[in-house]
Amino acid sequence: MGLFYKLKRAFGGGQAEAKPESEEKVAAENPAPQAEVESTPAAVAPVTEEKTEVDQAEVSQEKVEAESEPEVEVAAPTPAEQAEVEEEVAQKPAKEVAVNEETKRYERGLAKSRKGFGAKINALLANFRSVDEDFFEELEETLIEADVGFETAMKISDQLRDEVKFQNAKKKADVSDVIVEKLVDLYEAEGENEDNQLHFATQGPTVFLFVGVNGVGKTTTIGKLAHRYQAAGKKVLMAAADTFRAGAIEQLVEWGKRVDVEVVRKPEKSDPAAVVFEAVKKAKEEDYDLLLVDTAGRLQNKVNLMNELEKIQRVITRELPDAPHEVLLALDATTGQNALTQAKQFGEVTKVSGIVLTKLDGTARGGIVLAIRNELHLPVKLVGLGEQMDDLRDFNPEEFVYGLFKDLIAQR
């Protein structure tokens, strides 16, 4: 089942939900046949044929074999097996609660985007008279304004020209369904082989390198991620390699105090690669599980930034050949298309393995996730869904789609 139809079933927007209700209605309105059957049992009683001698012999033989077959004793479960079963049963409700809570987080975090996106589509459909060329031009503008990206808007518009005619969509709700279906289908297709998981070292310390312009929430993301893994029992270390921005080192040190994680630092204007070297050395010698590296984000001079990041990565790889295990680009969701531009620029500077989309809860521009996937083909790995420490979440593609399009599907 495609993601769009899962969405329809989840929020009551399709015939799959209506069918059981209609069957119950028919049964309730036509009780007579059932009553008639119950009042005349003799009329429907099956005719019992007399058993032949052969039948009787087969039955007798089966009875003898059943009686002569030895009983098999089933061994009682050991205490360890019983405890394992009980633990599995006890965990089921907890898992269900966790899933429901994650859905609620995405619904809350995407509330502004959902309302904004829905309002734009509904405003388009309010002036809907016929599916003509003017309609498709307005649709393209609407999708671009919803931050799904220029290329995505063009693709959707082109696909809809044939699909609306094919499905004979005339009602507003039907046209809305086709628009959302195409957006979801394209989103799903582009992410077919996408890797949204964070990757860790098989042995030795794992290194996550964070890049991104100043002010996008990069340092806050590092602090929250440090808290997550520290709480999970991992030994975490942070490196303050953004040595040029005023206050950057102090900001990370403050996060270190807040989450009880040590920070490797040097004075301002120090060589960032030297900070990283000290951090990697410490992580290896003292058996740290995870090293989180903050870096500068000066896109004004891409040459210097490129040289700096290349030097940092050389230092890391020299000490840990498989590292960095992730190069995560932090983007501010509230900046919409500017975030897309930043992603393209950083993609030219360093090999980004995934996106951290911050402040998603504070914007109506959640459609940028569609643009990132469809135009940049970069996986979103983490999203900021609130201000609390645990509101930095692993990105869930299905929960995102539900959170963004729920209202449009539910309006039937």
N, C-alpha and C positions, 0 to 999 in steps of 0.2 A: 504494500500500500504506500502510495506517495505521501510526502510530507503534507501537501495541501489537504488531502482527504483525511489524514489524521487530525489536522486542524479543524476541519468541518465536523468531524465526529466528536471531537473534544468539546466544541463550543456550540453544538446543536445547529449546525448550518447545512444539513443535507438530508437526503431521503433515508440514509442509514439510520438516523434517529427517529424519523417519522414512521417508519414501517411497523415496528412493534406496537406503537400507539394505535395505528389504524387497524391492526389485526385485533387488538383488544376491543376497540370500538365496535367492529363487526360482530365479534363474539357476544358482546354485551347486548347489542341490538337484536340478535337472533338467537334467543335461548330455547326456542320451541323444539328444534330437532333433538337437542340434548335431553329435554324433559320427556319427549316421546320415547326415546330409547330407554330411559330409566323406568318408565311406567309399563313397558312391555318387554320384560327380560326374556320371556319365553320365545318371543318372535326372533330374537337375535342369538339365542343359545346355540352353540355349535353342535352339529350332529356327530355323535360318537359312534364310530364304526366298531363292530365286534372284532377283536383281535383273532387272527388266524393262529393255528397251532405253531407255525413257524415264528410268528411274532412273539408268542408266549415263550417259546424256547429261547429266543434271543434275549428276552427280558430276564428269564431265569438264569441264563449264563452270565449276563452282566452283573446280576445280583450276587452270584457265587464269587465272581472275580473281585467285586468290591469288598465282600466280606472277608475274603482270604488275603487281600492286600494288606501288608503290615503297616501300622501307623508310623508316620515319620515324626520324630520328636524335634521340635524347633528349639534350638539353644536360646536361652534367655540372653539378652544383651549384657555385655560387661558394664561395669559402672562407668568406664571411660566412654563407651559407645552411647550409653544412656545420657551422659552429661553433654556429649556432642550434639545429640538430637535435641535435647532441651534448650541448649544454647542457640541452635539454629532457629527453633520455633520462637524463642524469645527475641531474636534479632529481627524477625520479619516485620513486626509493627514498627520498630525503630527505623528500618530501611524505608518503609512506606512513608513515615513521618518526614524523613530526610528529603525524599523526592518531592513531597507536597510543599515542604518549606522552600526548596530550591525554586519551584514553580512560582511561589508567592514572591520570592525575592526578585525574580525577573519581571513579574507583573508590576511590582512596586517600582523597580528601577527603570522600567520602560514606560511608565505611566504618561510622562510628558511627550515622549516620542509617539506613543500610540495615539494619544489625543491629537497631536499635531498632524501626524500622517493621515489619520482618519478624517480630520477636519478638511485637509487639502483635497482628498479624494471626494468627500461629500460635497464640498463646494463646487468641484468640477461637475459632479452628477446633478447638482441642483439646477444647473443651466442646460442639462442634457435634453436635447430634443431628438436628435438622430445621430447615428454613428457615421459621421461623414469626415471629410478631411479636416475640417475645422476642429472637430472633436479630438482627433489624434494630435493635432498641433498643440491644443490646450493640454492634452494629457502629457505630452513630452515636457512642456514647461512645468507642469505640476510635479512630475517625478523629479525633475532637476531641482526644483525648489525644496523637495523633500529629501534632498541630499543623497539620492541613490546613485548619483553619478551620471555624467553625460552619455557615456557609452551604454550604460544599463538602460537609460531612458529611451535611447534610440532602438535598442534591441527589443524592448518590451513593446514599443509602439509598432514596430514592424511585424512582430509576431501576432499582435492583437488584431491587426487589419484582417488577417485570414481567420483567426480563431473566433472573433465575434460573429463573423458571417457564418462560420461553420457551426457554431453552437446556437445560431439564430437568437442571440441575446438581444432582447428588446427592453426588458424591465431594468430599472436602475440597479436592483439587487443582483441581477444576472450579470450585468456589465461589471459591477464591482467585483463579483466573484471571479470573473475571467481575468481582470487586472491583477488581483491578488494571486490567483493561481499561477499566472505567468511569472510574477515576481518570485514566488516561492519555488517554482520549478527551475527557474534560471539559477537562483541561489543554491538550490540543492544540487544541480548538475555541476556547477562550478566548484562545489566543495566535495565532489565525489571521492577524491583521493587526498583530501586535505588532512593534515596531521595537526590536531589541536592540542596534543599532549605536550607537557613539559618533559624534557629528557634529562636523565641523570647518569652520572658516571657508574660504570659497573664496579669499579674499585677506585679508592682514593677520593679526594674532594671533587664535588661538582662545582662548576663555575658558571654563573649567569652574568652576562655583561649587558648593562642597560644603557641605551642611547636615546636621544630625543632632545628637542629644544628646551630651553629654560621655561619653567612655568607650566609645564603640562602635567605635573604630578608625578614625575619620575622618582624623586627622593621619597615621597610618601608611599609610592608603590613598593619600593625596596623595603621600607620600614614595616609595612603591613605583611609583606611576604616573609620577612625575617621572623615576625611574630608568629605567623602560621606554622613555619617549620620548627621554630623553637618550641612551640606548644606541642608539636607532634613528637618531641623528644630528640630532634636533630641538633647537632652542634653547629651553630651558624656564626659566620664572620662577615662583616661588611667592610668595604674599602671605599674611602672618600677620594676618588680620583678626579672629581670635578674641582680642581685646585685654583681655577681662575675666577669663577663667579663669587662675588662677595657674599659671605654668609652660607655658602653651600656646604662647607665642611662642618660648620657649627650645627647646621640643620640636620645632617646625618648623625652627628654625635648625639644630638638631643633625642633623635629616634632610637639610637642605640641604648641610651639610658631608659627610655620609655619601655622598650621591649626586652631589656636585659641582654643585649647582644653587643659584643666588643666591636669597635671600629678601628681599622688601621688608617692612620692619617699622617700627614706631614704639613708643614706651614704653607700658607697661601703662596701661590706662584711656583710651587715646587713642580718638578717633572711628574706628570700623572703616571707615566710608565714606571717610575721608581716606586710610587705608592703601591701600584699593582704588584710589582715584583716582591715587595715586602709582604704583602697580603698573601700571595700565592705560597711564598716560602713558609709563612706562619701556618697556613692552612695544611700544608703537607707535613710539617714537623710536628704539629700538635693535633693531628688527626681530626680536622674539622670535616663535617659532612658537606657543607654548602658555603660557598663564597659568593656574595652579591656585590658587584662592582658598579659604582656610580661613575658616570663620565660627563664631560662637558658637552654642551649642545649648541655650539656657536656655528650656525649655518651661514653666517655672514661671510665667512671665509672658508669655503668648503675644502680648499687645498690644505690649509692648516689642520682642519678637523680630520680630514682623511689621513694625513700623515700621523696625527696623534693616535687615532684609533688603530691604524695599522701597527704602530709601534707597541701599543698596549696588547694587541692580539699576538704579536710575535713573542712578547715576554711571557704571556700565558701559555702559549703552545710550546715554547722551549722547555718550560717546567712541567707542563701536563700536555702531552702530545694530542690527546683527544679533546682538549678544552679550547675555547669556551663551548660548553654544551648547549647553551642558548645565547643568542644575541637578540634581545627583546627591545623593540622600538615602542616607546611610550608616546601615545597620541591623545590629545584632549578632544573628546567627542563634541564638546560645545563649539569647536571651531569649524565643524562641518567640512566643506571642501578644502579649507586650508590644511586640515589634517591629511587629506589625500595628497596634497602637494608636498607636504613635509615627508610623507612616506616615500614618495617617488625620489625626492632629493637624497634622503638617507640611504635608499636602495642603491644609489649611485656611489655612495661613500663607503658602505660596508655591507656585508652579506647578512641581512636580517633574517632570522629564523621564525619570528613571530611578532605579533602586535599585542601590546597592552593598551586597551582602550579605557582611559580614565574618565571620570565624571559623567558617565552615561546616564546616571539618574537625574542629572541637573540640566538636561537639554532635551529639546524636541527634535534633535538631529540624529536619532538612532539609525536612520536609513543609511548613514555612512558605512555601517557594517556591510551592507549589500555592495556598496561601491568598492570597498577594500577587497572583498572576495572576488567580485566580478572583473575588476579592472587591474588590481595589483597582484591577485593570486597569492596573497600572503595570509596565512592562518591567524585569526585572532585567538590568542591563548588565554588571556586574562581580561576581565572587565571589572570596572569599578561601579558598583550598584548602590553605593551609599557612603556615608561618612564614618560608619562604625569600623572597628578594626577588622572584623570578619566579613566586611562587605566587598572585599576584593575576591572575586570568584573565578574559578576555572570557567572558560567560555563553553557554553552548551548550545550548539547550533539550533537544536529543536526548541529549547526553552526560549531562545531569542526570537524565533519566528512566532511562537505562540504569544509571547509578550508584546510583539510589535503589531501583529495583525488580528489579534483576538476580537477587538470591537467591530472591525469591518465584517468579519465572518458571522459574528453573533447577531448582527442587525438584520434579521429576516422578517 
